[in-house]
Amino acid sequence: MRKRIIGAFFSGLLILAGGSYLAGCATIEGAGKDLKKAGEAISDAARDASN
């Protein structure tokens, strides 16, 4: 019973997060730009960590 409640909670949270993401970038082009920025930030952080 507890696993079921936790699973439903996380499923709902995932749906809300996905909806917020899609609402934030209303177009596919906007989503691509957001993903590119995230990738660049990860690359920069990895580069800084290796120095």
DOGUTI-697536 format. One record per residue: chain; z, y, x of N, C-alpha, C in turn; residue in three letters. Coordinates in steps of 0.2 Angstrom, whole numbers, always signed. Example, Ala and Ser with C-alpha at 12.3 -4.5 7.8 and 13.67 -1.06 7.14 Angstrom:
BEGIN
<node><kette>A</kette><n_z>+39</n_z><n_y>-28</n_y><n_x>+66</n_x><ca_z>+39</ca_z><ca_y>-22</ca_y><ca_x>+62</ca_x><c_z>+39</c_z><c_y>-16</c_y><c_x>+66</c_x><rest>ALA</rest></node>
<node><kette>A</kette><n_z>+35</n_z><n_y>-11</n_y><n_x>+64</n_x><ca_z>+36</ca_z><ca_y>-5</ca_y><ca_x>+68</ca_x><c_z>+39</c_z><c_y>+0</c_y><c_x>+64</c_x><rest>SER</rest></node>
***
This chain:
BEGIN
<node><kette>A</kette><n_z>+0</n_z><n_y>-6</n_y><n_x>+4</n_x><ca_z>+0</ca_z><ca_y>+0</ca_y><ca_x>+0</ca_x><c_z>+0</c_z><c_y>+6</c_y><c_x>+4</c_x><rest>MET</rest></node>
<node><kette>A</kette><n_z>+4</n_z><n_y>+6</n_y><n_x>+10</n_x><ca_z>+5</ca_z><ca_y>+12</ca_y><ca_x>+14</ca_x><c_z>-2</c_z><c_y>+13</c_y><c_x>+18</c_x><rest>ARG</rest></node>
<node><kette>A</kette><n_z>-5</n_z><n_y>+8</n_y><n_x>+20</n_x><ca_z>-11</ca_z><ca_y>+9</ca_y><ca_x>+24</ca_x><c_z>-17</c_z><c_y>+11</c_y><c_x>+19</c_x><rest>LYS</rest></node>
<node><kette>A</kette><n_z>-16</n_z><n_y>+10</n_y><n_x>+13</n_x><ca_z>-21</ca_z><ca_y>+12</ca_y><ca_x>+8</ca_x><c_z>-21</c_z><c_y>+20</c_y><c_x>+7</c_x><rest>ARG</rest></node>
<node><kette>A</kette><n_z>-15</n_z><n_y>+22</n_y><n_x>+7</n_x><ca_z>-13</ca_z><ca_y>+29</ca_y><ca_x>+6</ca_x><c_z>-15</c_z><c_y>+33</c_y><c_x>+12</c_x><rest>ILE</rest></node>
<node><kette>A</kette><n_z>-14</n_z><n_y>+30</n_y><n_x>+18</n_x><ca_z>-16</ca_z><ca_y>+34</ca_y><ca_x>+24</ca_x><c_z>-23</c_z><c_y>+34</c_y><c_x>+25</c_x><rest>ILE</rest></node>
<node><kette>A</kette><n_z>-26</n_z><n_y>+28</n_y><n_x>+23</n_x><ca_z>-34</ca_z><ca_y>+28</ca_y><ca_x>+23</ca_x><c_z>-37</c_z><c_y>+33</c_y><c_x>+19</c_x><rest>GLY</rest></node>
<node><kette>A</kette><n_z>-34</n_z><n_y>+34</n_y><n_x>+13</n_x><ca_z>-37</ca_z><ca_y>+38</ca_y><ca_x>+8</ca_x><c_z>-36</c_z><c_y>+46</c_y><c_x>+10</c_x><rest>ALA</rest></node>
<node><kette>A</kette><n_z>-30</n_z><n_y>+47</n_y><n_x>+13</n_x><ca_z>-29</ca_z><ca_y>+54</ca_y><ca_x>+16</ca_x><c_z>-34</c_z><c_y>+55</c_y><c_x>+21</c_x><rest>PHE</rest></node>
<node><kette>A</kette><n_z>-35</n_z><n_y>+51</n_y><n_x>+26</n_x><ca_z>-40</ca_z><ca_y>+52</ca_y><ca_x>+31</ca_x><c_z>-47</c_z><c_y>+53</c_y><c_x>+29</c_x><rest>PHE</rest></node>
<node><kette>A</kette><n_z>-48</n_z><n_y>+49</n_y><n_x>+24</n_x><ca_z>-55</ca_z><ca_y>+49</ca_y><ca_x>+21</ca_x><c_z>-56</c_z><c_y>+56</c_y><c_x>+18</c_x><rest>SER</rest></node>
<node><kette>A</kette><n_z>-51</n_z><n_y>+58</n_y><n_x>+14</n_x><ca_z>-52</ca_z><ca_y>+65</ca_y><ca_x>+11</ca_x><c_z>-52</c_z><c_y>+70</c_y><c_x>+16</c_x><rest>GLY</rest></node>
<node><kette>A</kette><n_z>-48</n_z><n_y>+70</n_y><n_x>+21</n_x><ca_z>-48</ca_z><ca_y>+75</ca_y><ca_x>+27</ca_x><c_z>-55</c_z><c_y>+75</c_y><c_x>+30</c_x><rest>LEU</rest></node>
<node><kette>A</kette><n_z>-58</n_z><n_y>+69</n_y><n_x>+31</n_x><ca_z>-65</ca_z><ca_y>+69</ca_y><ca_x>+35</ca_x><c_z>-70</c_z><c_y>+72</c_y><c_x>+30</c_x><rest>LEU</rest></node>
<node><kette>A</kette><n_z>-70</n_z><n_y>+71</n_y><n_x>+24</n_x><ca_z>-74</ca_z><ca_y>+74</ca_y><ca_x>+19</ca_x><c_z>-74</c_z><c_y>+82</c_y><c_x>+19</c_x><rest>ILE</rest></node>
<node><kette>A</kette><n_z>-67</n_z><n_y>+84</n_y><n_x>+19</n_x><ca_z>-66</ca_z><ca_y>+91</ca_y><ca_x>+19</ca_x><c_z>-69</c_z><c_y>+94</c_y><c_x>+25</c_x><rest>LEU</rest></node>
<node><kette>A</kette><n_z>-67</n_z><n_y>+91</n_y><n_x>+31</n_x><ca_z>-70</ca_z><ca_y>+94</ca_y><ca_x>+37</ca_x><c_z>-77</c_z><c_y>+94</c_y><c_x>+38</c_x><rest>ALA</rest></node>
<node><kette>A</kette><n_z>-80</n_z><n_y>+89</n_y><n_x>+35</n_x><ca_z>-88</ca_z><ca_y>+88</ca_y><ca_x>+35</ca_x><c_z>-91</c_z><c_y>+94</c_y><c_x>+31</c_x><rest>GLY</rest></node>
<node><kette>A</kette><n_z>-88</n_z><n_y>+95</n_y><n_x>+25</n_x><ca_z>-90</ca_z><ca_y>+100</ca_y><ca_x>+20</ca_x><c_z>-89</c_z><c_y>+107</c_y><c_x>+23</c_x><rest>GLY</rest></node>
<node><kette>A</kette><n_z>-84</n_z><n_y>+108</n_y><n_x>+27</n_x><ca_z>-82</ca_z><ca_y>+115</ca_y><ca_x>+30</ca_x><c_z>-87</c_z><c_y>+116</c_y><c_x>+35</c_x><rest>SER</rest></node>
<node><kette>A</kette><n_z>-89</n_z><n_y>+111</n_y><n_x>+39</n_x><ca_z>-94</ca_z><ca_y>+111</ca_y><ca_x>+45</ca_x><c_z>-101</c_z><c_y>+113</c_y><c_x>+42</c_x><rest>TYR</rest></node>
<node><kette>A</kette><n_z>-103</n_z><n_y>+109</n_y><n_x>+37</n_x><ca_z>-109</ca_z><ca_y>+111</ca_y><ca_x>+34</ca_x><c_z>-110</c_z><c_y>+118</c_y><c_x>+30</c_x><rest>LEU</rest></node>
<node><kette>A</kette><n_z>-104</n_z><n_y>+120</n_y><n_x>+27</n_x><ca_z>-104</ca_z><ca_y>+126</ca_y><ca_x>+24</ca_x><c_z>-104</c_z><c_y>+132</c_y><c_x>+30</c_x><rest>ALA</rest></node>
<node><kette>A</kette><n_z>-101</n_z><n_y>+131</n_y><n_x>+35</n_x><ca_z>-101</ca_z><ca_y>+135</ca_y><ca_x>+41</ca_x><c_z>-108</c_z><c_y>+137</c_y><c_x>+44</c_x><rest>GLY</rest></node>
<node><kette>A</kette><n_z>-112</n_z><n_y>+132</n_y><n_x>+44</n_x><ca_z>-119</ca_z><ca_y>+133</ca_y><ca_x>+47</ca_x><c_z>-123</c_z><c_y>+130</c_y><c_x>+41</c_x><rest>CYS</rest></node>
<node><kette>A</kette><n_z>-126</n_z><n_y>+135</n_y><n_x>+38</n_x><ca_z>-130</ca_z><ca_y>+133</ca_y><ca_x>+32</ca_x><c_z>-136</c_z><c_y>+130</c_y><c_x>+33</c_x><rest>ALA</rest></node>
<node><kette>A</kette><n_z>-139</n_z><n_y>+130</n_y><n_x>+39</n_x><ca_z>-145</ca_z><ca_y>+127</ca_y><ca_x>+40</ca_x><c_z>-145</c_z><c_y>+122</c_y><c_x>+46</c_x><rest>THR</rest></node>
<node><kette>A</kette><n_z>-150</n_z><n_y>+118</n_y><n_x>+46</n_x><ca_z>-150</ca_z><ca_y>+113</ca_y><ca_x>+51</ca_x><c_z>-151</c_z><c_y>+117</c_y><c_x>+58</c_x><rest>ILE</rest></node>
<node><kette>A</kette><n_z>-154</n_z><n_y>+122</n_y><n_x>+58</n_x><ca_z>-155</ca_z><ca_y>+126</ca_y><ca_x>+65</ca_x><c_z>-148</c_z><c_y>+128</c_y><c_x>+67</c_x><rest>GLU</rest></node>
<node><kette>A</kette><n_z>-144</n_z><n_y>+131</n_y><n_x>+62</n_x><ca_z>-137</ca_z><ca_y>+133</ca_y><ca_x>+64</ca_x><c_z>-133</c_z><c_y>+127</c_y><c_x>+66</c_x><rest>GLY</rest></node>
<node><kette>A</kette><n_z>-134</n_z><n_y>+121</n_y><n_x>+63</n_x><ca_z>-130</ca_z><ca_y>+116</ca_y><ca_x>+65</ca_x><c_z>-132</c_z><c_y>+114</c_y><c_x>+73</c_x><rest>ALA</rest></node>
<node><kette>A</kette><n_z>-138</n_z><n_y>+114</n_y><n_x>+74</n_x><ca_z>-141</ca_z><ca_y>+113</ca_y><ca_x>+81</ca_x><c_z>-138</c_z><c_y>+118</c_y><c_x>+86</c_x><rest>GLY</rest></node>
<node><kette>A</kette><n_z>-137</n_z><n_y>+124</n_y><n_x>+84</n_x><ca_z>-135</ca_z><ca_y>+129</ca_y><ca_x>+89</ca_x><c_z>-127</c_z><c_y>+128</c_y><c_x>+90</c_x><rest>LYS</rest></node>
<node><kette>A</kette><n_z>-124</n_z><n_y>+126</n_y><n_x>+84</n_x><ca_z>-116</ca_z><ca_y>+124</ca_y><ca_x>+85</ca_x><c_z>-115</c_z><c_y>+118</c_y><c_x>+90</c_x><rest>ASP</rest></node>
<node><kette>A</kette><n_z>-119</n_z><n_y>+113</n_y><n_x>+89</n_x><ca_z>-119</ca_z><ca_y>+107</ca_y><ca_x>+93</ca_x><c_z>-120</c_z><c_y>+109</c_y><c_x>+100</c_x><rest>LEU</rest></node>
<node><kette>A</kette><n_z>-125</n_z><n_y>+113</n_y><n_x>+101</n_x><ca_z>-127</ca_z><ca_y>+115</ca_y><ca_x>+108</ca_x><c_z>-121</c_z><c_y>+119</c_y><c_x>+111</c_x><rest>LYS</rest></node>
<node><kette>A</kette><n_z>-118</n_z><n_y>+124</n_y><n_x>+108</n_x><ca_z>-113</ca_z><ca_y>+127</ca_y><ca_x>+111</ca_x><c_z>-107</c_z><c_y>+123</c_y><c_x>+112</c_x><rest>LYS</rest></node>
<node><kette>A</kette><n_z>-106</n_z><n_y>+118</n_y><n_x>+108</n_x><ca_z>-100</ca_z><ca_y>+113</ca_y><ca_x>+109</ca_x><c_z>-102</c_z><c_y>+109</c_y><c_x>+115</c_x><rest>ALA</rest></node>
<node><kette>A</kette><n_z>-108</n_z><n_y>+107</n_y><n_x>+116</n_x><ca_z>-110</ca_z><ca_y>+103</ca_y><ca_x>+122</ca_x><c_z>-109</c_z><c_y>+107</c_y><c_x>+129</c_x><rest>GLY</rest></node>
<node><kette>A</kette><n_z>-111</n_z><n_y>+114</n_y><n_x>+128</n_x><ca_z>-110</ca_z><ca_y>+118</ca_y><ca_x>+134</ca_x><c_z>-103</c_z><c_y>+119</c_y><c_x>+136</c_x><rest>GLU</rest></node>
<node><kette>A</kette><n_z>-99</n_z><n_y>+120</n_y><n_x>+131</n_x><ca_z>-92</ca_z><ca_y>+121</ca_y><ca_x>+132</ca_x><c_z>-89</c_z><c_y>+115</c_y><c_x>+135</c_x><rest>ALA</rest></node>
<node><kette>A</kette><n_z>-91</n_z><n_y>+109</n_y><n_x>+133</n_x><ca_z>-88</ca_z><ca_y>+103</ca_y><ca_x>+136</ca_x><c_z>-91</c_z><c_y>+102</c_y><c_x>+144</c_x><rest>ILE</rest></node>
<node><kette>A</kette><n_z>-97</n_z><n_y>+104</n_y><n_x>+145</n_x><ca_z>-100</ca_z><ca_y>+104</ca_y><ca_x>+151</ca_x><c_z>-96</c_z><c_y>+109</c_y><c_x>+156</c_x><rest>SER</rest></node>
<node><kette>A</kette><n_z>-95</n_z><n_y>+115</n_y><n_x>+153</n_x><ca_z>-91</ca_z><ca_y>+120</ca_y><ca_x>+157</ca_x><c_z>-84</c_z><c_y>+117</c_y><c_x>+159</c_x><rest>ASP</rest></node>
<node><kette>A</kette><n_z>-81</n_z><n_y>+114</n_y><n_x>+154</n_x><ca_z>-74</ca_z><ca_y>+112</ca_y><ca_x>+155</ca_x><c_z>-74</c_z><c_y>+106</c_y><c_x>+161</c_x><rest>ALA</rest></node>
<node><kette>A</kette><n_z>-79</n_z><n_y>+102</n_y><n_x>+160</n_x><ca_z>-79</ca_z><ca_y>+96</ca_y><ca_x>+165</ca_x><c_z>-81</c_z><c_y>+99</c_y><c_x>+172</c_x><rest>ALA</rest></node>
<node><kette>A</kette><n_z>-85</n_z><n_y>+104</n_y><n_x>+172</n_x><ca_z>-87</ca_z><ca_y>+107</ca_y><ca_x>+179</ca_x><c_z>-80</c_z><c_y>+111</c_y><c_x>+182</c_x><rest>ARG</rest></node>
<node><kette>A</kette><n_z>-77</n_z><n_y>+114</n_y><n_x>+178</n_x><ca_z>-71</ca_z><ca_y>+118</ca_y><ca_x>+180</ca_x><c_z>-65</c_z><c_y>+113</c_y><c_x>+182</c_x><rest>ASP</rest></node>
<node><kette>A</kette><n_z>-65</n_z><n_y>+107</n_y><n_x>+179</n_x><ca_z>-60</ca_z><ca_y>+102</ca_y><ca_x>+180</ca_x><c_z>-61</c_z><c_y>+98</c_y><c_x>+187</c_x><rest>ALA</rest></node>
<node><kette>A</kette><n_z>-68</n_z><n_y>+98</n_y><n_x>+189</n_x><ca_z>-70</ca_z><ca_y>+94</ca_y><ca_x>+195</ca_x><c_z>-69</c_z><c_y>+99</c_y><c_x>+201</c_x><rest>SER</rest></node>
<node><kette>A</kette><n_z>-68</n_z><n_y>+105</n_y><n_x>+200</n_x><ca_z>-67</ca_z><ca_y>+110</ca_y><ca_x>+206</ca_x><c_z>-60</c_z><c_y>+111</c_y><c_x>+208</c_x><rest>ASN</rest></node>
***
